[in-house]
Amino acid sequence: RGRRQPEGSQGSQCSQYDTDPATAPESSDERDSEQWHRLYPPISSPGTRQRYKADFGQELRRYKELCAHMDGLNERLAQLAAQLDEVPEDSAQYQALAEEYNHLKDVKRSPEYQDKKQESKALRNKLFHIKRMVSDYDKL
């Protein structure tokens, strides 16, 4: 483990989803879109609009929680990377920082973190769809 590997400039995980490549013939975004169209068809009444808005608020809270968790982890990794660049490699402080850095990198590779990342992506797509349905209804 020792020396950390530079991570590059990725930015926050929540905003990174826009650039994820689709490797399957039908991307998960397309499957999600079909699912959201089935669950949230165009709005035809004020009551349905109200329900969509309530769902949006609930899902937005969860999305923000996930993003805060992932962003916090990424911010701590960036802090540690900056500190590692300032400290001599043979020092005890460097070893402690490198250990925490490597631990957090392992956390990002964990199935639990990857599940949160996928949930965040799905919620983001769902929120965009609901917002679009409400906006389309409001234009009428």
Residue pairs with C-beta under 8 A, 6 or more apart in sequence:
1 98
1 99
1 102
2 98
3 89
3 98
4 80
4 81
4 84
4 98
4 101
4 102
4 105
6 81
7 77
7 81
10 16
10 74
12 67
12 70
12 71
12 74
13 67
13 70
13 71
13 74
13 117
13 120
14 63
14 66
14 67
14 70
14 71
14 120
14 124
17 120
17 121
17 124
20 121
22 28
22 29
22 30
28 121
28 122
29 125
32 122
32 125
32 126
33 125
33 129
36 125
36 126
36 129
36 130
37 129
40 52
40 55
40 126
40 129
40 130
40 133
41 133
42 133
42 136
42 137
43 49
43 52
43 133
43 134
43 136
43 137
44 137
49 134
49 137
49 138
52 130
52 133
52 134
53 134
55 130
56 127
56 130
56 131
56 134
59 123
59 126
59 127
59 130
60 127
62 123
63 120
63 123
63 124
63 127
66 116
66 119
66 120
66 123
67 120
69 116
70 113
70 116
70 117
70 120
73 104
73 107
73 108
73 113
76 104
77 101
77 104
77 105
77 108
80 97
80 100
80 101
80 104
81 101
83 97
84 94
84 97
84 98
84 101
87 93
87 94
87 97
88 94
107 113
